[in-house]
């Protein structure tokens, strides 16, 4: 299970920031090493969204398929 915790100050509305960070299609903007993030499900964002992802770690690219099964706003 992945937990993302980060603290920062911004003038961005909280709702916008939450929606941006929980749409993993944006992860390339803030998560180092992401090589692939595509939605595999009909649900495009939020609970039930299924993603295929790839992340470069050293000389290898590790792949995974994951589903959002919990969000706490």
C-alpha positions, -999 to +999 in steps of 0.1 A: +000+000+000+013+035-009+008+064+015+017+099+002+024+125+029+037+159+021+034+194+037+038+226+018+024+261+018+005+274-012-022+299-022-038+271-042-073+261-031-071+229-010-098+212-032-078+219-064-046+206-049-062+174-036-078+167-069-045+173-088-025+151-064-050+122-064-052+121-102-021+100-108-020+110-144-002+141-130+024+120-111+051+126-137+050+163-125+058+155-089+071+119-086+107+113-098+113+083-121+077+078-134+079+065-170+043+054-175+010+062-159-022+053-179-058+048-168-070+013-175-105+017-160-136+035-172-134+056-140-109+083-148-102+096-113-110+087-077-122+056-061-121+026-083-096+041-108-072+015-121-038+026-134-008+010-151+024+025-141+061+023-146+090+037-126+127+038-134+148+026-105+184+025-114+188+006-147+154-011-144+119+000-150+095-016-126+058-019-136+026-023-117-011-021-120-029-005-091-064+005-081-074+035-059-094+018-031-094+046-005-092+084-005-094+106+025-102+142+018 
